[in-house]
Amino acid sequence: MAYHPALKKACWSLAVVLGLYYGILALLLIPWLQRHALYANKIHTSWWTDLNKAEQFGYLKNQIQPFNIATPDGEVLYAWHVLPLRLYAKHEAALVQGPAGPPDDVTQTVAFKLLATDPESRLVVNFHGNAGTVGQGWRTDTYRALATGDANKIHVLTVDYRGFGYSTGSPTEQGLITDGVTLVKWALEVAHIPPERIILLGQSLGTAVTTAVAEHFALESRTEFAGVVLVAGFSDIPTLMLTYSVGGYVPILSALRPYPPLQRFFARRVKDTWQTAVRLSSFIRHSKNVNLVIIHATNDYDIPWKHSDALFYAAANATSKEGMTMKQIDGVKDTVDLGEGGRVNSWNAGGHGHDRGKRIRQEIVMHGGHNRIVTYPVVAKAVLGLFDLGV
């Protein structure tokens, strides 16, 4: 029986596409290739931009103080300290005299002294997502939005994880957690900013780093920060892979939905699983006071907003010793419908006397996508509220 040429061509095209798809999945079973795909740290634009020149990103001369931080395991991380605009304007004459690039001793810089010696300074420690550098895409607009929220007080500290940008090493789950802990310890122990004046903020992959760092300090020293903000987060990597599409179009494991055993086979072979929901529960359980804000856009086509539902339920459930079902949580949580503005779910547990208890807030907005949302007022407003700066 002869087949129509068009049908033959379609069959061959399908066979090629399927062959490529399964071939790529097979390659991703190799750990180092899998990590390259997950972290995408080699995909960036710093080949033709100089991260040491703040002006290239729309900032004023030396409004960003770059510096290096050494990790306990021997890596050197490249970090940015972004100054609030009004504070910069007051000290511009001194700031512009400084050299570009990381100094030998950051504690001797004007920027550091403005942060460390001001008892009213606030610090947002920001952890970015995969791919790129601290100067990539919407990230520089994120710092600008945060640093102008209160243009006298709010400083922003961010870092390129190991293997990203100018930082040394190669990314792994434990390595990125070490990087995050190192950055926060620098804020606490070198800049001497008390935790009640620090917010941990992460977007996408950065939400996993943020949660792991918050859990670390809760377990190690019961450190309580002013707040934790998770933007466009996910419950864990294996679960995310079941729904994730690169750029919202190229599926990873969702194409295998008709074949659950195959999905499970590949999902079980993810090396860096980033169990964010589990770590978030641990952080909540081991903390006396918590201010947690979870933000996600419904038009996020990279990470579906339902992942933030999973994080909200995990966090709320962790406030109860007996545990609660999703139905029970839905029956108790406060919900405000804002129409086109989205909706807000709130959960408050404990809190007596000077203890604020455990406050969990989920904001689902209609717009912002996956990356741009972190530049939107919903995030800056959350930061102001957690710092008690007029909100």
Buried (B, 14 or more C-beta within 10 A) or exposed (E): EEEEEEEEEEEEEEEEEEEEBEEEBEEBEEEEEBBBBBBBBEEBEBEEBEBBBBEEBEBBBBBBBBBBBEBEEEBBBBBBBBBBBEBBBEBBEBBEEBEBEBBEEBEEBBBBBBBBEBEEBBBBBBBBBBBBBBBBBBBBBBBBBBBEBBBBBBBBBBBBBBBBBBBBBBBBBEBBBBBBBBBBBBBBEEBEBEBBBBBBBBBBBBBBBBBBBBBBBBBEEEBBBBBBBBBBBBBBBBBBBBBBBEEBEEBBBEBBEEEEEBBBBBBEEBBBBBBBBBBBBBBBBBBEBBBBBBBBBBEBEBBBBEBBBBBBBBBBBBBEEEEBEEEBBEEEBEEEEEEEBBBBBBBBBEEEEEEBBBBBBBBBBEBBBBBBBBBBEBBBBBBBBBBEBEE
